[in-house]
């Protein structure tokens, strides 16, 4: 093989390795606290917390870890009770009492109080 062929072969090999490496990194899932529209957009131990604006349009939320109290939350987030309905978590305000509730971490500014 001449020098050009060797360089081309090496470049292709490096490209394949980098592509494989980046693909494997994608298996880790989204970063904690990333934006979401449904639970499927979050890591397995997280839920999508959405506070609807009430205008009927899709509203992005943030992935928050399931929790039992504030100590389980990172970055100063708080543990709130949410209604688990329609594939995401939303505030319990005005929701039917029989809907399932889940506690998940969210930024304290999302709600003014714990529920």
C-alpha positions in Angstrom: 0.0 0.0 0.0 1.2 3.5 -0.7 1.2 6.4 1.8 -2.1 7.8 0.6 -4.0 4.5 0.9 -2.6 4.0 4.4 -3.7 7.5 5.5 -7.1 7.0 4.0 -7.5 3.6 5.7 -6.4 5.1 9.0 -8.9 8.0 8.6 -11.8 5.6 7.9 -10.8 3.5 10.9 -10.7 6.5 13.2 -14.1 7.7 11.9 -15.7 4.3 12.5 -14.3 4.2 16.1 -15.5 7.8 16.9 -19.0 7.0 15.4 -19.2 3.9 17.5 -18.1 5.7 20.7 -20.6 8.5 20.2 -23.4 6.0 19.6 -22.5 4.2 22.8 -22.6 7.4 24.7 -26.2 7.9 23.5 -27.2 4.8 25.5 -26.8 6.9 28.7 -30.0 8.8 28.0 -30.7 12.5 28.4 -29.0 14.6 31.1 -30.7 15.0 34.4 -33.1 17.9 34.4 -33.3 18.0 30.6 -36.4 19.2 28.8 -39.2 16.7 28.1 -42.7 16.3 26.8 -43.4 12.8 28.3 -41.8 10.3 30.7 -40.2 8.5 27.7 -37.9 11.5 27.2 -36.3 11.0 30.6 -34.0 8.5 32.2 -35.7 5.4 33.7 -35.6 6.7 37.3 -37.0 10.1 36.3 -40.4 11.5 35.4 -41.4 14.4 33.1 -42.7 17.2 35.3 -44.8 19.6 33.2 -46.7 22.7 34.5 -49.2 23.4 31.7 -49.8 27.0 30.7 -53.5 26.5 30.1 -53.3 27.6 26.5 -53.8 24.1 25.0 -50.4 24.0 23.4 -47.7 21.4 24.3 -45.6 22.7 27.1 -42.0 21.5 27.8 -41.3 20.2 31.2 -38.1 19.0 33.0 -37.1 15.5 33.9 -37.1 15.1 37.7 -36.1 12.1 39.8 -38.7 10.2 41.8 -38.3 11.2 45.5 -39.6 10.8 49.0 -38.4 14.1 50.5 -36.3 17.2 49.6 -33.1 15.4 50.7 -33.4 13.1 47.7 -33.3 16.0 45.3 -30.1 17.6 43.9 -29.2 21.2 43.0 -31.6 22.7 45.5 -34.7 21.2 43.9 -37.6 20.2 46.1 -39.8 17.1 46.2 -43.4 17.8 45.2 -46.5 15.6 44.8 -47.7 15.5 41.2 -50.6 13.9 39.3 -49.4 11.1 37.0 -51.8 11.5 34.0 -51.4 11.6 30.2 -47.8 10.4 30.2 -46.3 13.2 32.3 -46.6 14.7 35.8 -48.6 17.9 36.4 -49.7 19.9 39.5 -52.5 18.4 41.5 -54.4 21.7 41.6 -58.0 21.0 40.5 -57.3 17.4 39.5 -59.5 14.5 40.5 -58.5 12.9 43.8 -58.6 9.4 42.4 -55.8 10.1 39.9 -52.5 8.5 40.9 -49.9 10.8 42.6 -46.1 10.6 42.3 -43.5 12.5 44.2 -40.7 13.9 42.0 -38.0 16.6 42.2 -38.6 19.9 40.5 -37.1 23.4 40.8 -38.7 25.2 43.8 -39.9 28.0 41.5 -42.2 25.6 39.6 -44.8 25.7 42.4 -44.9 28.2 45.2 -45.7 25.6 47.8 -45.5 21.8 48.5 -48.6 19.8 47.8 
